[in-house]
């Protein structure tokens, strides 16, 4: 299987990502493709995707958010379904507080190391920046297992029924680069 990181994404890719997400999450937890596309157009580091035969088989949304948004996320009081472009922080706004919003990999691609490759590409994309902390907001049991395997600490139950996890960026990046974590 020749799965590759896609170098330049199109709006159609974001529609494919939404369809892939709908296999695992309810629509109330998915940011519409119009919005995620606008994030990508302004901040191309926010989405890394993998493809096979011209179709998306996995992607990760990892990006800095405004300090106010990070605090709300970490407290379980922000559903990223409602996140807008203004909530995403510019990479020049140091230090960066990161949000690992989503990682989804198609079932058939999971045995091929796509999760690890996506995470490594995402961490590498931010290697030149001063990232401080990273938060996840998990709506599925697989998401909570992922966060725990990657060394995140459970913070709280959110006001929208998910589990929020957090850790420092350097620990997360080291774990990703060592290949320790989930096989999702």
C-alpha positions as CSV (number, residue, x, y, z in Angstrom):
1,X,0.0,0.0,0.0
2,X,1.6,3.3,-1.1
3,X,0.1,5.8,1.3
4,X,1.6,9.3,1.0
5,X,1.4,12.6,2.9
6,X,-0.5,15.0,0.6
7,X,1.6,18.1,0.0
8,X,-1.2,20.5,-1.1
9,X,-4.8,20.0,-0.1
10,X,-7.9,21.2,-1.9
11,X,-11.4,22.0,-0.8
12,X,-12.5,18.6,-2.1
13,X,-10.0,16.9,0.3
14,X,-11.8,18.7,3.2
15,X,-15.1,17.3,2.1
16,X,-13.5,13.8,2.0
17,X,-12.2,14.4,5.5
18,X,-15.6,15.3,6.7
19,X,-17.0,12.0,5.2
20,X,-14.3,10.1,6.9
21,X,-15.0,11.7,10.2
22,X,-18.7,10.9,9.9
23,X,-17.7,7.2,10.0
24,X,-16.5,7.7,13.6
25,X,-18.2,10.9,15.1
26,X,-21.6,12.5,15.1
27,X,-22.0,15.7,13.1
28,X,-22.3,17.7,16.3
29,X,-18.6,17.1,16.9
30,X,-17.4,17.8,13.4
31,X,-16.3,21.3,12.2
32,X,-17.8,21.9,8.7
33,X,-15.4,21.6,5.8
34,X,-15.9,25.3,4.8
35,X,-14.5,26.3,8.2
36,X,-11.6,23.8,8.3
37,X,-10.7,24.8,4.7
38,X,-10.5,28.5,5.8
39,X,-8.1,27.5,8.6
40,X,-6.0,25.6,6.1
41,X,-5.9,28.5,3.6
42,X,-4.6,30.9,6.3
43,X,-2.6,28.4,8.3
44,X,-1.5,25.5,6.1
45,X,0.2,23.7,9.0
46,X,-3.1,23.0,10.7
47,X,-4.1,20.0,8.6
48,X,-1.8,17.1,7.5
49,X,-3.5,14.4,5.3
50,X,-2.5,11.1,3.9
51,X,-3.8,9.7,0.6
52,X,-4.0,6.5,-1.3
53,X,-5.0,6.4,-5.0
54,X,-6.2,10.0,-5.0
55,X,-8.4,9.7,-1.9
56,X,-8.0,10.7,1.7
57,X,-7.2,7.8,4.1
58,X,-6.3,9.8,7.2
59,X,-5.7,13.3,8.5
60,X,-4.7,15.2,11.6
61,X,-5.8,18.7,12.7
62,X,-3.2,20.0,15.1
63,X,-2.9,23.8,15.4
64,X,-2.3,26.7,17.9
65,X,-5.4,28.3,19.3
66,X,-5.9,31.7,21.0
67,X,-5.1,31.7,24.7
68,X,-8.7,32.3,25.6
69,X,-9.8,29.3,23.5
70,X,-7.1,27.1,25.0
71,X,-8.3,27.8,28.5
72,X,-11.9,27.0,27.5
73,X,-10.8,23.8,25.8
74,X,-8.7,22.7,28.8
75,X,-11.7,23.4,31.1
76,X,-14.1,21.4,28.9
77,X,-16.2,24.5,28.0
78,X,-15.5,24.7,24.2
79,X,-16.9,22.4,21.5
80,X,-14.6,22.7,18.5
81,X,-17.6,22.1,16.2
82,X,-18.1,25.9,16.7
83,X,-14.4,26.9,16.3
84,X,-13.9,29.7,13.8
85,X,-10.8,31.1,12.0
86,X,-10.5,33.8,14.6
87,X,-10.0,31.1,17.3
88,X,-6.9,29.8,15.6
89,X,-3.7,31.5,16.6
90,X,-1.1,32.7,14.2
91,X,2.2,30.8,14.7
92,X,3.9,34.1,15.5
93,X,1.8,34.4,18.7
94,X,4.4,32.8,21.1
95,X,4.3,30.7,23.0
96,X,1.8,28.4,21.2
97,X,-0.9,26.5,22.9
98,X,-1.8,23.6,20.7
99,X,-5.1,21.8,20.1
100,X,-5.0,18.3,18.7
101,X,-8.5,18.6,17.4
102,X,-8.8,15.4,15.4
103,X,-7.0,12.4,14.0
104,X,-8.9,10.0,11.8
105,X,-7.5,7.1,9.8
106,X,-9.6,4.8,7.6
107,X,-9.8,1.2,8.8
108,X,-7.9,-0.2,5.9
109,X,-5.0,2.2,6.4
110,X,-4.6,1.6,10.1
111,X,-2.2,-1.4,9.8
112,X,0.2,0.7,7.7
113,X,1.4,3.2,10.3
114,X,-0.6,6.1,9.0
115,X,-1.4,7.4,12.5
116,X,2.3,7.6,13.4
117,X,3.3,9.1,10.1
118,X,0.6,11.8,10.3
119,X,1.5,12.7,13.9
120,X,5.2,12.8,13.1
121,X,4.6,15.1,10.1
122,X,2.4,17.4,12.2
123,X,5.0,17.6,15.1
124,X,7.7,18.2,12.5
125,X,5.7,21.0,11.0
126,X,5.9,22.9,14.3
127,X,9.4,22.0,15.2
128,X,10.7,25.5,14.7
129,X,8.1,27.1,16.9
130,X,7.8,27.6,20.7
131,X,4.9,25.2,21.5
132,X,4.1,25.0,25.2
133,X,1.1,22.7,25.8
134,X,-1.3,20.6,23.9
135,X,-4.9,19.6,24.6
136,X,-7.3,17.0,23.2
137,X,-11.1,16.8,23.4
138,X,-12.1,13.1,23.0
139,X,-15.6,12.2,22.0
140,X,-15.0,8.4,21.5
141,X,-13.5,5.7,23.6
142,X,-10.8,5.3,20.9
143,X,-9.9,9.0,21.4
144,X,-9.5,8.6,25.1
145,X,-7.3,5.5,24.6
146,X,-5.3,7.5,22.0
147,X,-4.7,10.3,24.5
148,X,-3.7,8.0,27.3
149,X,-1.3,6.0,25.0
150,X,0.4,9.2,24.0
151,X,0.9,10.3,27.6
152,X,-1.9,12.9,28.0
153,X,-3.4,13.4,31.5
154,X,-7.1,13.4,31.9
155,X,-8.3,16.9,33.0
156,X,-12.1,16.8,33.0
157,X,-15.4,15.8,31.5
158,X,-16.5,18.6,29.1
159,X,-19.9,20.3,29.0
160,X,-20.6,18.5,25.8
161,X,-19.9,15.0,27.1
162,X,-16.3,14.4,25.9
163,X,-13.1,13.8,27.9
164,X,-10.4,16.5,27.9
165,X,-6.7,15.6,28.2
166,X,-3.6,17.7,28.3
167,X,0.2,17.5,28.4
168,X,3.3,19.6,27.7
169,X,4.3,19.8,24.1
170,X,7.8,18.6,24.5
171,X,6.6,15.3,26.1
172,X,4.1,14.8,23.4
173,X,6.6,15.5,20.6
174,X,9.1,13.2,22.2
175,X,6.6,10.4,22.4
176,X,5.4,10.9,18.8
177,X,9.0,10.9,17.6
178,X,9.9,7.7,19.5
179,X,6.9,6.0,18.0
180,X,5.2,5.3,21.3
181,X,1.5,5.4,21.2
182,X,-1.6,4.3,19.5
183,X,-1.9,2.1,16.4
184,X,-5.2,3.8,15.4
